[in-house]
Structure formats: structure tokens, C-alpha cells
Amino acid sequence: MSTNKSRGNATKHKIPAIRLADPFYEREIERYESPLPSREYILQLLTEAGCPVDADALAEQLHITDDERELFQRRLGAMQRDGQLMLNRKRLLCLADKLDLIKGRVEGHPDGFGFVSPEDASDDLFLSPKEMHRVLHGDKVLVRVAGFDRRGRREAKIVEVLEHVNQFVVGRYYFEDGIGFLIAENRRINQDILVPAGNEGAAKSGQVVTVEIVTQPGAHNEAIGRVSEVLGSYTGPGMEIEIALRKHDLPHVFPPEVEKQAASLPNKVLKKDMTGREDIRHLPLVTIDGETARDFDDAVYCEPLGRSGFRLIVAIADVSHYVKPDDALDKEGYERGNSVYFPRRVIPMLPEALSNGLCSLNPEVDRLSMVCDMQISTTGNIKEYRFYPAVIYSHARLTYNQVWDWLSGAIKPDAKQAELMPHLQALDKLFRTLLKARAKRGAIDFGSTETQML
């Protein structure tokens, strides 16, 4: 298939022999309609040259056409950003690894100096405050060893900044003696960011703001920024959360396409969505979580089977019914990775229509679920199990303390809650059976206390 494609292109434009010698030519032609020499091939030619090479001479050697020239320059530029190539003082292309250069990430220190953490996991290199003036914490750089300090650690000199990773910085804006500047909340960013007159927007001195860096720091200039968002007073309620979100680059606003897809979903389970699923809504499944939980991921049900042991059902929300591979919701969920919990606030992985709605096993509503239906012996061994998609109906939202008070007799459940007691008692009995089997296997318990923000 790829051969036919390459032949088809060859009839339109005769490919020079030197280009066909590219070991990765077939891969490139699968990716691009007009394939360029691969990165590996460019590195190979520069290695064979044994000396720095002029970019125009390399383009001529590879028979780069006028139409390809801009794309070829972009490829060379990308290879420079990735630390594969660099330009020497004569603006000639060099292989970075032949110059004993080290690629790594900058780790800033509040006292003004820093370190380079190499990608090859070798020992860190020290960066003086003078070198740190050129970069910010997190930037990717190419450095060379410039000497050793009194403790025998390698000292580095920055040869090239490959990538400035800080586009937005959160901190406190100040205006003093006619000069506006930002002190970053992240103490690893030691240098102030200048905010020229007219770039402060509506910010007032002392307020917490987000600044967009319009000019990155260099050997002879400070970082310059523009206020893009005013968060408010440093002592305002919830400000520590707003700062943490931006300080750690946590995505907290859903893109329009994600919001649009979430808004298109129904607000309840439709009958057509139940097709092909087992209906177990008659079973009194319940959720048991902490008092402050807002989303309910799993529901449980247990019934005793006499000498045969127990039947245990664990149901989790079937997110895959609403989130399909590579759609906007899937991509955003992959980007976020998980929900982030702060005191009094949650940054969900998926929009609230899903996280607190369709994919939360809320009480007394139908929900689509994936179920594991198990039979467990009286000695705690799983005898049978089955997975299946189902429709469930959570009969109650319970808390750990609430269930324990009922089981211990500290509080008597009301008439409706009392209907659940046989199943909760079966759950408790099964828990003790499994705990005993676990201890028999030699499991270790690590006692811990859950931190709670008041």
C-alpha cells in the first residue's frame, strides 16, 4: 500500500536518489503527502559530514525544492528546539551530542540560584544566579559543563534555551516608585516580572493577578508581562485555591467543545440507553461515602446465601456509555487525568453534567453501570463472578458514620432505612470474613488518619 503511494508521488515529482536512501522514507511518506528527509536521516548526514554544515548547503545536498524550503526550515527548527541540533557562532548546523552539551530542565531555588536536571538522569548541574537570570523555573535548556564548585559539583553555563515553558505566572502585583512588577507565588521563580505602564489592566497594587509573559528573560533583559486576569485580594475567601490552580497549571475551565458535548447529553437515563443491559433496579443497592462526598462512583449490595456464602454486587458508573474514544470529553478527561479535591471545592475530570449527574450514582434515580456480580464462600474465597452492563437504582446515599451507628446500635434507623439493614448486616459480616481471610494471607495494615480541612 505504501509502495503504491510512493510510486504515485514519484510520477508527479521524481524523487532524487539521495532522498530515497533515507531509511525512514516509507514512514515519512505514510505521514505526509510530500515527505521531507526524516530527522534520523538529517542526523545521519551531519554525522557523516563530520563537521558543522550550512543549512542552505544541506538543503541543496538533499535537493530541497523551493516549495519544500519553508517546511524543511521548520523541521530543522523543531530539531533545534528538541536539542538534536544547534547553530554555532557561524550559524552552522551542529550535532548537539557531539559538542558535549547536556539537555535538561531548570530547577529554580528561592535564593536565586538553580540547577539543571539532565534528561539522562545524571547528577544535577549548578546554575549561578547570573545564569538563572536568562531562564525561569521549568525551562528546557542545553548547557555545557563550565567547571566545578567548592563541593565538587558540576557548574553549568547555558548554551541555548530550548523552550520557555512559563506562559502565564500567578503572583502579587505591586506598583512602587513608578514601576509595576509581579512577585511570583511560585518561589522557585525568583526574579520579578516587569509589568510596564498600560499592561497592568485593572490590577491594583497588592492584588493577586495572573500575568502573561510577553517577553521571556534573557542575558540582558528582564521578563516582561501583561496582566491577563485579576483574581482579587490576597486574603479573599478561596484565594488559596485560585492560586494553587494557576500555580500548578491545573486545568479548571472546560473548553467550549467539551461544554457543548456535555450540554447535548440528556439529564436522565433514556429507555433506549437501557437496551442490552441487565435490569437490577429491584435490588436495594446503596452508596456509602464520606459526609462531604458529592459524586458517588460505586454502589454495593450483599445478600447471605447460607452455607454457600454471600452474593456481592459492586456497581460502578458506566462512563464509557457517554464518553467515546477520541471525542472532546475523552480528550479532556485524558488531559486532566483525575479530579482534584480541595477543601470546599472539586475540580472535576469531566463536566458536572457527568461527574455529578449521569455518571454519579445518585440516590433514587436510574443509572447505567458496569457490574461485578460475585459469589464468595464463607471462608472469603471468590467462587464465581460475572461482569455485565446493567441499569441500577441506588436506594440510598449513606455515610460511613451513619452505617456504623446503625450497625453498632448507637442510633436506630427509621422505618425506610430499616429495610436496608439486612443487606448492610450482610455486608458487615462479609467484610469481617474477608478481613479474616486477608489476615490469614499475611496482609499488613498501615494505620493512618485522614486529614480533614475545617
Order of alpha helices (4+ residues) and beta strands (2+ residues): alpha-alpha-alpha-alpha-alpha-alpha-beta-beta-beta-beta-beta-alpha-beta-beta-beta-beta-beta-beta-beta-alpha-alpha-beta-beta-beta-beta-alpha-beta-beta-beta-beta-beta-alpha-alpha-alpha
